[in-house]
Amino acid sequence: MPESAKKKPSYTITATAIPAQAVNDLLEGGRRYEMWWRFALHDIRQRFRRSLIGPFWLTLSMGIMVGAMGLVFSTIFQQEIAGILPYISVGLILWGFISSCVNEGAGVFITSADYVRNVPIPLSVHVYRMIARNVIILAFNMTIYLLVLVVFPHPLNANYLLAIPGFALLLVNVAWSSIALAVLSARYRDIPQVVASLLQVIFFVTPVFWSAQTLPNRPAFILFNPIYHLLEIVRTPLLGGLPHLMSWGVALGCAVIGCAATALLYRRAYPRVAYWV
């Protein structure tokens, strides 16, 4: 028997290797952007298969809600339509993106259970796929914001550019929260229902369609509301304003603390996810 045939590769799995494997999973999943981006496009195509206007159905429903909200605030609350409609449009569009990522993130490993158990790809690919899908939907919905700006133009200034780092920081926070919820939901199946219920409450206590400027003193549920600050670092620049430094600080702090905590959680739970789902 040849000498090469006698030697068989041996693999040793130890507990000390699991943290490195978990971190590598997150990094390798990010590097496979072509895979999760194609998956995201496939999801969009399948969802609106044989539809006449495709993803613009989501844009149409969002546009109707923005128009209805603008009508209510301009007639009942006597607010100027040129000022309130852009504010409402950006707020609802960004809230739709955040809430969809959080809701879908809570169940991403559960809905992808067959892939998790049978297909040898990084677990994080499923989370990145979900975020990419919602980014595509966000891009479609942003046409509403552009149409509102055409009808009610705002003066252009350099503050609009701050929306780019603001959105990048928003994506980081959405990513770690989605990964954390995906892991927790795989272990505890009540988490998705709890998240859905909490989001309904958060929607009304967060200045999504109403302005915090209308309150003489900002209450604690606004000042210590991270979603409000995440909205502000993107919405305020898109309206030509300058976000408060506190909003940048809260968003950055949430990103650092959240990423660190999620990394520890993912390292601990990574080898168990396939068994949980």
C-alpha positions as CSV (number, residue, x, y, z in Angstrom):
1,M,0.0,0.0,0.0
2,P,1.4,3.4,-0.9
3,E,2.7,5.5,1.9
4,S,0.3,8.4,0.9
5,A,-2.7,6.1,1.2
6,K,-1.8,5.2,4.8
7,K,-1.8,8.8,6.0
8,K,-5.3,10.2,6.6
9,P,-5.9,13.7,7.6
10,S,-7.0,14.1,11.3
11,Y,-9.1,16.9,12.7
12,T,-9.2,17.9,16.3
13,I,-12.2,19.9,17.6
14,T,-11.5,21.7,20.9
15,A,-13.5,24.2,23.0
16,T,-10.6,26.7,22.6
17,A,-11.1,26.8,18.8
18,I,-14.8,27.7,18.9
19,P,-14.4,31.4,19.6
20,A,-12.0,31.8,16.7
21,Q,-14.5,29.8,14.5
22,A,-17.3,32.1,15.5
23,V,-15.4,35.3,14.7
24,N,-14.2,33.7,11.4
25,D,-17.9,33.0,10.6
26,L,-18.8,36.6,10.9
27,L,-15.8,37.8,8.8
28,E,-16.2,35.0,6.2
29,G,-19.9,35.8,5.9
30,G,-19.1,39.4,5.2
31,R,-16.5,38.5,2.6
32,R,-19.1,36.4,0.7
33,Y,-21.0,39.5,-0.3
34,E,-21.7,38.2,-3.8
35,M,-23.6,35.2,-2.3
36,W,-25.8,37.1,0.1
37,W,-26.4,39.9,-2.3
38,R,-27.6,37.4,-5.0
39,F,-29.7,35.7,-2.4
40,A,-31.3,39.0,-1.5
41,L,-32.1,39.8,-5.1
42,H,-33.6,36.4,-5.5
43,D,-35.8,36.9,-2.5
44,I,-37.1,40.2,-4.0
45,R,-37.8,38.5,-7.3
46,Q,-39.6,35.6,-5.8
47,R,-41.7,37.8,-3.5
48,F,-43.0,39.9,-6.4
49,R,-43.0,37.2,-9.1
50,R,-45.5,37.9,-11.9
51,S,-46.3,41.3,-10.3
52,L,-46.8,44.2,-12.7
53,I,-44.9,46.8,-10.7
54,G,-42.8,44.5,-8.4
55,P,-41.2,46.0,-5.3
56,F,-42.9,49.3,-6.0
57,W,-46.0,47.8,-4.4
58,L,-44.2,48.3,-1.1
59,T,-43.3,51.8,-2.2
60,L,-46.9,52.5,-3.1
61,S,-48.2,51.4,0.3
62,M,-45.5,53.4,2.1
63,G,-46.4,56.4,-0.1
64,I,-50.1,56.1,0.8
65,M,-49.2,56.1,4.5
66,V,-46.9,59.1,4.2
67,G,-49.6,61.0,2.3
68,A,-52.3,60.1,4.8
69,M,-50.1,61.1,7.8
70,G,-49.2,64.4,6.0
71,L,-52.9,65.1,5.5
72,V,-53.7,64.4,9.1
73,F,-51.0,66.6,10.5
74,S,-51.6,69.5,8.1
75,T,-55.4,69.6,8.6
76,I,-56.1,68.5,12.1
77,F,-52.9,69.7,13.8
78,Q,-52.5,72.7,11.5
79,Q,-48.9,72.1,10.7
80,E,-47.3,73.4,7.5
81,I,-47.4,70.6,4.9
82,A,-44.1,71.7,3.3
83,G,-42.2,71.1,6.6
84,I,-44.0,68.1,8.1
85,L,-44.3,65.9,5.0
86,P,-40.6,65.5,4.3
87,Y,-40.1,64.8,8.0
88,I,-42.8,62.2,8.1
89,S,-41.6,60.5,4.8
90,V,-38.0,60.1,6.0
91,G,-39.1,59.0,9.5
92,L,-41.6,56.3,8.2
93,I,-39.1,55.0,5.6
94,L,-36.3,54.6,8.1
95,W,-38.6,53.2,10.7
96,G,-39.8,50.6,8.2
97,F,-36.2,49.6,7.5
98,I,-35.3,49.3,11.2
99,S,-38.4,47.5,12.2
100,S,-38.2,45.0,9.3
101,C,-34.6,44.2,10.1
102,V,-35.3,43.7,13.7
103,N,-38.4,41.6,13.2
104,E,-36.9,39.5,10.4
105,G,-33.6,39.2,12.2
106,A,-35.3,37.7,15.2
107,G,-36.4,34.8,13.1
108,V,-33.7,34.6,10.5
109,F,-32.0,31.4,11.8
110,I,-35.4,29.8,12.3
111,T,-36.7,30.4,8.8
112,S,-33.3,29.4,7.4
113,A,-33.2,26.2,9.5
114,D,-32.8,23.9,6.4
115,Y,-29.8,25.9,5.2
116,V,-28.3,26.0,8.7
117,R,-28.4,22.3,9.2
118,N,-27.5,21.1,5.7
119,V,-25.6,23.7,3.7
120,P,-22.0,24.4,4.8
121,I,-22.0,28.2,4.6
122,P,-21.3,30.7,7.3
123,L,-24.3,31.3,9.6
124,S,-23.8,35.1,9.3
125,V,-24.6,34.9,5.6
126,H,-28.3,34.5,6.5
127,V,-28.3,37.7,8.5
128,Y,-26.4,39.6,5.9
129,R,-28.9,38.3,3.3
130,M,-31.8,39.6,5.3
131,I,-30.2,43.1,5.8
132,A,-29.3,43.3,2.1
133,R,-32.9,42.5,1.2
134,N,-34.2,45.3,3.4
135,V,-31.6,47.7,2.0
136,I,-33.0,47.0,-1.5
137,I,-36.5,47.7,-0.3
138,L,-35.3,50.9,1.5
139,A,-33.8,52.1,-1.8
140,F,-37.2,51.6,-3.5
141,N,-38.9,53.5,-0.7
142,M,-36.5,56.4,-0.9
143,T,-38.1,57.4,-4.2
144,I,-41.0,58.7,-2.0
145,Y,-38.5,61.0,-0.2
146,L,-37.2,62.2,-3.6
147,L,-40.7,62.9,-4.9
148,V,-41.5,64.9,-1.7
149,L,-38.3,66.9,-2.2
150,V,-39.3,67.7,-5.7
151,V,-42.7,69.0,-4.6
152,F,-41.4,70.7,-1.5
153,P,-37.8,71.5,-2.2
154,H,-35.3,72.2,0.6
155,P,-32.1,74.3,0.1
156,L,-29.1,72.1,-0.6
157,N,-26.1,72.3,1.8
158,A,-23.2,70.2,3.0
159,N,-25.3,68.7,5.8
160,Y,-26.8,66.2,3.4
161,L,-23.5,64.4,3.2
162,L,-23.7,63.5,6.9
163,A,-26.5,61.1,6.0
164,I,-23.8,58.7,4.6
165,P,-21.8,58.1,7.8
166,G,-25.1,58.3,9.7
167,F,-26.6,55.5,7.6
168,A,-23.4,53.5,7.9
169,L,-23.6,53.8,11.7
170,L,-27.3,52.8,11.5
171,L,-26.4,49.7,9.5
172,V,-23.8,48.6,12.1
173,N,-26.4,48.9,14.9
174,V,-29.0,47.0,12.8
175,A,-26.4,44.3,12.1
176,W,-25.4,43.5,15.7
177,S,-29.0,43.7,17.0
178,S,-30.2,41.3,14.2
179,I,-27.4,38.8,15.0
180,A,-28.1,39.0,18.7
181,L,-31.8,38.5,18.2
182,A,-31.3,35.7,15.7
183,V,-29.2,33.8,18.3
184,L,-31.6,34.4,21.2
185,S,-34.6,33.6,19.1
186,A,-33.1,30.3,18.0
187,R,-32.8,29.3,21.7
188,Y,-35.9,30.9,23.0
189,R,-38.8,30.8,20.5
190,D,-40.8,33.5,22.4
191,I,-38.4,36.2,21.5
192,P,-39.9,37.0,18.0
193,Q,-43.3,37.6,19.6
194,V,-41.8,39.7,22.3
195,V,-39.9,41.8,19.8
196,A,-42.9,42.3,17.6
197,S,-45.0,43.5,20.6
198,L,-42.2,45.9,21.8
199,L,-41.8,47.4,18.3
200,Q,-45.5,48.4,18.3
201,V,-45.0,50.3,21.5
202,I,-41.7,51.8,20.5
203,F,-43.2,53.1,17.3
204,F,-45.6,55.4,19.2
205,V,-43.1,56.6,21.8
206,T,-40.4,57.4,19.3
207,P,-40.6,60.6,17.2
208,V,-41.1,58.8,13.9
209,F,-44.0,60.8,12.5
210,W,-44.2,63.4,15.2
211,S,-41.5,65.8,16.1
212,A,-39.7,66.0,19.4
213,Q,-39.5,69.8,18.9
214,T,-43.1,70.1,19.7
215,L,-42.4,69.1,23.4
216,P,-41.0,71.9,25.6
217,N,-38.9,69.5,27.6
218,R,-37.8,66.2,26.0
219,P,-38.9,63.3,28.3
220,A,-36.7,60.3,29.2
221,F,-38.3,58.0,26.7
222,I,-36.9,60.3,24.0
223,L,-33.5,61.2,25.4
224,F,-32.7,57.6,26.3
225,N,-34.3,56.1,23.2
226,P,-31.5,54.7,21.0
227,I,-33.8,54.3,18.0
228,Y,-34.7,58.0,18.1
229,H,-31.0,58.9,17.9
230,L,-30.4,56.4,15.1
231,L,-33.2,58.1,13.2
232,E,-31.9,61.5,13.8
233,I,-28.3,60.9,12.5
234,V,-29.9,60.0,9.1
235,R,-33.1,62.0,9.0
236,T,-31.8,65.4,10.1
237,P,-29.1,65.5,7.4
238,L,-31.6,64.4,4.7
239,L,-33.7,67.4,5.8
240,G,-30.7,69.7,5.5
241,G,-30.1,70.0,9.3
242,L,-27.2,69.1,11.6
243,P,-27.7,66.3,14.0
244,H,-27.0,66.9,17.7
245,L,-23.7,65.6,19.0
246,M,-25.7,63.6,21.6
247,S,-27.3,61.6,18.8
248,W,-23.9,60.8,17.3
249,G,-22.6,59.8,20.7
250,V,-25.5,57.5,21.6
251,A,-25.4,55.9,18.1
252,L,-21.6,55.3,18.3
253,G,-21.8,54.1,21.9
254,C,-24.6,51.6,21.0
255,A,-22.5,50.4,18.1
256,V,-19.4,49.8,20.2
257,I,-21.1,48.2,23.2
258,G,-23.6,46.3,21.0
259,C,-20.9,44.8,18.7
260,A,-18.8,43.7,21.7
261,A,-21.7,42.1,23.5
262,T,-23.0,40.4,20.4
263,A,-19.5,39.1,19.6
264,L,-19.4,37.5,23.1
265,L,-22.9,36.0,22.6
266,Y,-22.1,34.7,19.2
267,R,-18.9,33.1,20.3
268,R,-20.7,31.3,23.1
269,A,-23.8,30.2,21.0
270,Y,-22.2,29.6,17.6
271,P,-21.7,25.8,17.9
272,R,-25.3,25.3,19.3
273,V,-27.3,27.2,16.7
274,A,-27.6,24.3,14.3
275,Y,-29.0,22.1,17.2
276,W,-31.4,24.8,18.4
277,V,-33.1,25.3,15.0
